[in-house]
Amino acid sequence: MIDWQSDEIHLLLNPRMPLEERRVLERAAGRVTLPAHVLIASSGSTGAPRLVALSKAAILASAAAVNRHLDATGSDVWCSVLPQFHVGGLGIHARAAITGARVTSALWDAESFTRLCAAERVTLSALVPAQVVDLVRAGLIPPPSLRAVVVGGGALSDEAYKRARSLGWPVLPSYGMTECCSQVATATHTSPDLVILDHLQVRSVEDGRLAISGASLLTGYVDPEGGLIDPKREGWFVSSDLGLVEGRKMRVFGRVDDLVKIGGELVSVARLERLLESVQNDADAALVVVEDARLGSAIHLATSATDPERIVEAFNARAHPFERIRRVHRVEAIPRGSLGKVRREELKRVVARLLADEPG
């Protein structure tokens, strides 16, 4: 557990992290001299992991803002099924520490989660989109005590949101990042629109990326020697996410590196991933952008499913002609992180090897 009042430095790493990566991060962390900080490994969907230095004050500022948004008090019961080495799970414990609320924790299983929420009279929780999809596919009904489930770690599709709501799950889509200690903007019960939390300011810069300023920003990134790289400029952190801000509401369109040109058309890969989610059902599948001599880039499908034709047919029927899946690659399993996110660089390498091994 984190001692939020001490000057201790805490290093939080995934216990399943490859040993070589762990040793690199542990060596860097051992050279950090920042007091009262938490060091978390973050890489998103690309690149090697790096440590993000978050002050305890920043984490608590984020937690207090989320508590205000959810009207969370000491009488609430949180259920945590997200790992504490991610800000999603860590944030739950920080919010509870502020209010004195109780936290019950468990490993993820949709049916067990639903039973636990009922048995413990859970009122608040946080999930990632893949976990919401699990609840929806199982047709599970939430207990009456549950009043809010914040969904972060990725975009929740409109279809998953509507189906979860129809079953009674009080899901609140959110947008956040490790560099901001968790949530930046969160929906309300009356609308899925993202509302910027009251401790932050958000604006769009000239190239459309979202810039964030406020009390919960990172101190910086830790370099291999334990030094600090501060990416903020005049108090603003410019993200890799594209979006639009209108007053205290905002929309997120995807990451800068999610946009690719296919046959001269600019395509949002994030939108195509949401389309795949709506048609893949229980299949283990993911999209891969591959260089194409004719189109510039092309969309391929990697999957372990025995009937990929069904997925391809359903996807292509709803996509623009230039967005259609051009090739299918059979893999043993889609590489994913601890929260279900696809490890895109690893998957690209797998597909590249498969293409290289093809005759001719």
C-alpha positions, 0 to 999 in steps of 0.5 A: 500500500502507498503511504500518501503522507510520507516522502517515500518513493514507490516503484510500481511495476507489472510483475509479469514484465519481462525480466530484462525490461524490469531490470532496466527500470529498476536501475533507473528508479534506484537513481531517482531522488525525488521525494514523495513520488510514485514511479509507474511504467507506461508505454501506451500501445507503442514503444519500450516502457518508461517510468513516469514520475508522479508526485503523491500530491498530484495523484491526490489532486486527481483523486479529489477531483474524481471524488467531487465528480462522482460525489464520492464519500466515506460511505461508498464502497469501491471495487478494484479489479484494475492493477495498482501498477496502473493509474486506473487501479492506483487512483481507486485507492487514492480516492478511498484514502481521501474519503475513508471509503472501503475498497474491495479487490479481486482479479477480473472475471465478469461473473465473479465481479458482479457477484462481488459487487452484490455481496459487498454492496459496492457503489463505485468501480472502474473498468476498461472497455474490454471488461465492459464488453465481457459484462455485456456479452455475458448479459449480466445485470448489476446490483442495485447498490452500484451507482457509477462505473468509470470506464477508461484505458481506451475508448468505449464504443457507442455500441458497448455503451448503449448495451451496457446501459440497457442492462443497467450498468451505470458506465461513465466513459472517461478520457485520461492518461498516466501523465495526468494521474488518471482521469482528465474528463469523465461523462455524467449519468445524463450523457456520455459527453466528456466533461473536463474535471475541475482541477484541469484545463484543456485546450487544442493546440494548432495541430489539433492535439490536446494540451492539459494544464493543472494540479495532476500533471506528471513531474516528468519522465525518468531517463536511464540514469535516474534523471528527469525529463520534463515534457511540460512547456509553461505548465502545459503537457501536449498529448499525442491525442487529437481532440476538440474542446468546447467550454468544459466539454471535450471530444477525443478523435484518436492519437496522432499516430492513429491517422494513416493515409490509405489510397490518399484518404486520411483514415482513423485507425481508432475508428476502425478498431471500434468497428472491429469490436462491434463485429468480432464478438468473442473472437481474438482479433486485431487490426494491423496497418501494413505498408502497401506499394499501391495504397501507401498503407493497408488494413490487415487482420490478425486473428486466432479465430477459426472463421476469420471470413465471418469477421472480414465480411461483417467488417468490410460491409460497414467500412469504406472501400479503401478501409476494407481488410485486405489480408488475414494473418493467423496467429496463436494469440493477439499480444495484449497488456495487463488491461487487455490493450493490444501490444501493437508494436509486438503484433506488427513484428509478428505480422512482419515475420509472417509476411517475410516468410511467405514464398515469393 
